[in-house]
Amino acid sequence: MSMVADSLVIARRNLIRMTRIPEMLLFGVIQPIMFVVLFTYVFGGSMSVGGTTDPDVYTDFLMAGIFAQTVTFATAGSAAGIADDMQKGLVDRFRSLPMARGAVLTGRTVADLVQTCITMLVLAIVALMVGWRTGSAEPTNAAKILGAFGLLLLLGYAFTWIGALIGLSVRTPEAATSGGIIWLFPVTFISNAFVDSSQMTPWLRHIADWNPFSATVQAARDLFGNPGVVQSDAWPMQHPVWASFIWSVLIITVFRTLAVRKYRATDG
């Protein structure tokens, strides 16, 4: 209970800081909106999904990928925020207090999750405005839609722990920002987020099919009832909901352990 209480205090501190620097939230919302508009109106008529290049079909196919990309890009913010606190000596002040060692990192990741929820809400409204609809390929319901957003947010939370480890491992916020985002581009683009992975070369398709990011995208599509026919025998693509959940829990377990251990190693 002490760990939970300490984590909530740190999360509250970060949320208050976010309200005092609204540009953080504003820029976090603008980037995914730009991706939605660019991919929908620039590439929408040239991408083939299920044998058709109908822009409306591609919009429904695309949105699960944009949602997933948005939650994972929060990693850079987590890395930069922790590196900034380290550089300013704020973390050293926390260490002087009688609080759980893992609370600083847990509170930061929880605050980032709240910010991601706000971004996702705005992005969903924009997606509806450009023509995205749930149930466009097969029937769905409110429980499945909420489940899809739950898996997306779980993946985003998992990736913020990767960002926490990066933030603890570099010397400056600038390095943390670069280190927190550069590896995300191959992860998000070598996937089924923006194109059907069956159109890739065989070796690249295997990487995409076993990518944790792809599992969450496919799970979201299935639960949203959006187009995205699975043409792969890979287990994550055949059971995307379970694969997404397992991948996210595994990432949280591994990188939270490494991040807390790194935090303790820099103590003193």
C-alpha positions as CSV (number, residue, x, y, z in Angstrom):
1,M,0.0,0.0,0.0
2,S,2.9,2.3,0.7
3,M,4.3,1.7,-2.8
4,V,0.9,2.5,-4.3
5,A,0.4,5.7,-2.2
6,D,3.9,6.9,-3.1
7,S,3.4,6.2,-6.8
8,L,0.1,8.1,-6.8
9,V,1.8,11.1,-5.2
10,I,4.5,11.1,-8.0
11,A,1.8,10.6,-10.7
12,R,-0.1,13.6,-9.3
13,R,3.0,15.7,-9.4
14,N,3.6,14.9,-13.0
15,L,0.0,15.5,-14.0
16,I,0.0,18.9,-12.3
17,R,3.2,19.7,-14.2
18,M,1.5,18.7,-17.4
19,T,-1.4,21.2,-16.8
20,R,1.1,23.9,-16.2
21,I,2.9,23.1,-19.5
22,P,0.0,22.6,-21.9
23,E,2.3,22.5,-24.9
24,M,3.3,19.0,-23.9
25,L,-0.2,17.7,-24.4
26,L,-0.8,19.9,-27.4
27,F,2.2,18.7,-29.4
28,G,1.4,15.1,-28.3
29,V,-2.0,15.4,-29.9
30,I,-1.0,17.3,-33.1
31,Q,1.5,14.6,-34.3
32,P,-1.0,11.7,-34.5
33,I,-3.6,13.9,-36.1
34,M,-1.1,14.8,-38.8
35,F,-0.5,11.1,-39.4
36,V,-4.2,10.4,-39.7
37,V,-4.7,13.2,-42.2
38,L,-1.6,12.4,-44.3
39,F,-2.1,8.7,-44.5
40,T,-5.9,9.0,-45.1
41,Y,-5.8,11.6,-47.8
42,V,-2.4,11.1,-49.4
43,F,-2.1,7.3,-49.4
44,G,-5.7,6.3,-49.0
45,G,-6.4,5.8,-52.7
46,S,-3.3,3.8,-53.5
47,M,-3.1,1.2,-50.7
48,S,-4.7,-2.2,-51.4
49,V,-6.6,-3.8,-48.5
50,G,-8.4,-7.0,-49.2
51,G,-8.0,-6.6,-53.0
52,T,-9.5,-3.1,-53.1
53,T,-8.0,0.4,-53.1
54,D,-11.2,2.1,-51.7
55,P,-10.1,5.0,-49.5
56,D,-12.8,4.3,-47.0
57,V,-11.6,0.7,-46.5
58,Y,-8.1,1.9,-46.0
59,T,-9.2,4.5,-43.4
60,D,-10.8,1.7,-41.4
61,F,-7.8,-0.5,-41.8
62,L,-5.4,2.3,-40.9
63,M,-6.8,3.6,-37.6
64,A,-5.8,0.7,-35.4
65,G,-2.2,1.2,-36.6
66,I,-2.4,5.0,-35.9
67,F,-3.8,4.3,-32.4
68,A,-1.0,1.8,-31.7
69,Q,1.6,4.2,-33.0
70,T,0.3,7.0,-30.9
71,V,0.5,5.0,-27.6
72,T,4.0,3.7,-28.3
73,F,5.4,7.2,-29.2
74,A,4.7,8.2,-25.6
75,T,7.9,6.3,-24.9
76,A,10.0,9.3,-26.0
77,G,8.1,11.6,-23.5
78,S,8.7,9.2,-20.6
79,A,12.4,8.9,-21.5
80,A,12.9,12.7,-21.8
81,G,10.9,13.4,-18.6
82,I,12.9,11.0,-16.4
83,A,16.2,12.2,-17.9
84,D,15.2,15.8,-17.2
85,D,14.4,15.0,-13.6
86,M,17.7,13.2,-13.3
87,Q,19.7,16.1,-14.7
88,K,18.0,18.7,-12.5
89,G,18.6,16.7,-9.4
90,L,15.0,16.2,-8.6
91,V,15.4,12.4,-8.4
92,D,18.1,12.9,-5.8
93,R,15.6,14.8,-3.7
94,F,13.1,12.0,-4.0
95,R,15.8,9.6,-2.8
96,S,16.2,11.6,0.4
97,L,12.6,11.0,1.2
98,P,11.2,7.9,3.0
99,M,9.5,6.5,-0.1
100,A,9.5,3.3,-2.2
101,R,12.3,3.3,-4.7
102,G,10.1,2.1,-7.6
103,A,7.5,4.8,-6.9
104,V,9.3,7.5,-8.9
105,L,9.2,5.4,-12.1
106,T,5.8,3.9,-11.5
107,G,4.3,7.4,-10.9
108,R,5.9,8.7,-14.0
109,T,4.6,5.9,-16.2
110,V,1.1,6.2,-14.7
111,A,1.0,9.9,-15.4
112,D,2.1,9.3,-19.0
113,L,-0.7,6.7,-19.3
114,V,-3.2,9.4,-18.3
115,Q,-1.8,11.8,-20.9
116,T,-2.0,9.0,-23.5
117,C,-5.7,8.4,-22.6
118,I,-6.5,12.1,-23.3
119,T,-4.6,11.9,-26.6
120,M,-6.4,8.8,-27.7
121,L,-9.8,10.4,-26.9
122,V,-9.0,13.4,-29.2
123,L,-7.6,11.1,-31.9
124,A,-10.7,8.9,-31.9
125,I,-12.8,12.0,-32.4
126,V,-10.6,13.1,-35.4
127,A,-10.8,9.5,-36.8
128,L,-14.6,9.6,-36.7
129,M,-14.4,13.0,-38.5
130,V,-12.3,11.5,-41.4
131,G,-14.6,8.6,-41.8
132,W,-13.4,5.8,-39.5
133,R,-16.2,3.5,-38.3
134,T,-16.2,0.5,-36.1
135,G,-18.0,-2.6,-37.3
136,S,-17.3,-1.8,-41.0
137,A,-16.1,-5.3,-41.8
138,E,-17.8,-7.4,-39.2
139,P,-20.2,-6.8,-36.2
140,T,-18.8,-5.6,-33.0
141,N,-20.1,-4.2,-29.7
142,A,-19.2,-1.7,-26.9
143,A,-17.3,-4.4,-24.8
144,K,-15.1,-5.3,-27.8
145,I,-14.4,-1.7,-28.6
146,L,-13.4,-0.9,-25.0
147,G,-11.3,-4.1,-25.0
148,A,-9.4,-2.8,-28.1
149,F,-8.6,0.5,-26.4
150,G,-7.6,-1.4,-23.3
151,L,-5.1,-3.5,-25.2
152,L,-3.8,-0.4,-27.0
153,L,-3.3,1.4,-23.7
154,L,-1.7,-1.6,-22.1
155,L,0.9,-1.7,-24.9
156,G,1.5,2.0,-24.5
157,Y,2.1,1.5,-20.7
158,A,4.4,-1.3,-21.5
159,F,6.5,0.8,-23.8
160,T,6.7,3.7,-21.3
161,W,8.8,1.3,-19.2
162,I,11.2,1.0,-22.0
163,G,11.3,4.7,-22.1
164,A,12.0,4.8,-18.3
165,L,15.0,2.6,-18.8
166,I,16.3,4.7,-21.6
167,G,15.8,7.9,-19.6
168,L,17.9,6.4,-16.7
169,S,20.6,5.3,-19.1
170,V,21.4,8.6,-20.9
171,R,22.9,11.9,-19.6
172,T,20.6,14.5,-21.1
173,P,16.9,14.9,-22.0
174,E,17.9,15.6,-25.7
175,A,19.6,12.2,-25.9
176,A,16.7,10.6,-24.2
177,T,14.3,12.0,-26.7
178,S,16.4,10.7,-29.6
179,G,17.0,7.4,-28.0
180,G,13.3,7.0,-27.0
181,I,12.0,7.5,-30.5
182,I,14.6,6.3,-33.1
183,W,14.0,2.6,-32.5
184,L,10.2,3.0,-32.7
185,F,10.3,3.7,-36.4
186,P,11.4,0.2,-37.5
187,V,9.1,-1.3,-34.8
188,T,6.0,0.6,-36.1
189,F,6.7,0.4,-39.8
190,I,7.9,-3.2,-40.0
191,S,4.5,-4.3,-39.0
192,N,0.9,-4.6,-40.3
193,A,0.0,-1.1,-39.1
194,F,0.0,0.7,-42.5
195,V,0.2,-2.1,-45.0
196,D,-0.9,-5.7,-45.3
197,S,2.1,-7.7,-44.1
198,S,1.3,-10.5,-46.7
199,Q,2.6,-8.0,-49.3
200,M,6.1,-8.0,-47.8
201,T,9.0,-10.2,-48.7
202,P,8.9,-13.5,-46.8
203,W,11.7,-12.8,-44.3
204,L,10.3,-9.3,-43.5
205,R,6.8,-10.7,-43.2
206,H,7.9,-13.1,-40.5
207,I,9.4,-10.2,-38.5
208,A,6.3,-8.2,-38.9
209,D,4.0,-11.1,-37.9
210,W,5.9,-11.7,-34.7
211,N,6.3,-8.0,-33.9
212,P,4.4,-7.2,-30.5
213,F,3.2,-4.0,-32.2
214,S,1.6,-6.0,-35.0
215,A,-0.2,-8.3,-32.5
216,T,-1.8,-5.3,-30.8
217,V,-2.8,-3.7,-34.2
218,Q,-4.4,-6.9,-35.4
219,A,-6.2,-7.4,-32.1
220,A,-7.6,-3.9,-32.2
221,R,-8.8,-4.4,-35.8
222,D,-10.5,-7.6,-34.9
223,L,-12.2,-6.0,-31.8
224,F,-13.1,-2.9,-33.7
225,G,-14.6,-5.0,-36.5
226,N,-12.4,-3.3,-39.1
227,P,-11.0,-4.8,-42.3
228,G,-7.6,-6.6,-42.1
229,V,-7.8,-10.1,-43.3
230,V,-5.1,-12.3,-41.7
231,Q,-3.1,-14.3,-44.3
232,S,-0.5,-15.7,-41.9
233,D,0.0,-18.9,-40.0
234,A,2.0,-17.1,-37.3
235,W,0.5,-17.7,-33.9
236,P,0.3,-14.0,-32.9
237,M,-1.7,-13.3,-36.1
238,Q,-4.0,-16.2,-35.5
239,H,-4.6,-15.3,-31.8
240,P,-3.9,-11.6,-31.8
241,V,-5.8,-10.7,-28.6
242,W,-3.9,-13.2,-26.4
243,A,-0.7,-12.4,-28.2
244,S,-1.1,-8.7,-27.6
245,F,-1.9,-9.2,-23.9
246,I,1.0,-11.7,-23.4
247,W,3.5,-9.4,-25.2
248,S,2.5,-6.4,-23.2
249,V,2.7,-8.1,-19.8
250,L,6.1,-9.6,-20.7
251,I,7.5,-6.2,-21.7
252,I,6.2,-4.6,-18.5
253,T,7.7,-7.4,-16.4
254,V,11.1,-7.3,-18.0
255,F,11.6,-3.6,-18.4
256,R,10.1,-2.6,-15.1
257,T,12.5,-4.9,-13.4
258,L,15.5,-3.6,-15.4
259,A,14.4,0.1,-14.9
260,V,14.0,-0.3,-11.1
261,R,17.3,-2.1,-10.9
262,K,19.0,0.7,-12.9
263,Y,17.4,3.3,-10.7
264,R,18.7,1.6,-7.6
265,A,22.2,1.2,-9.2
266,T,22.4,5.0,-9.7
267,D,21.4,5.6,-6.1
268,G,23.9,7.6,-4.1
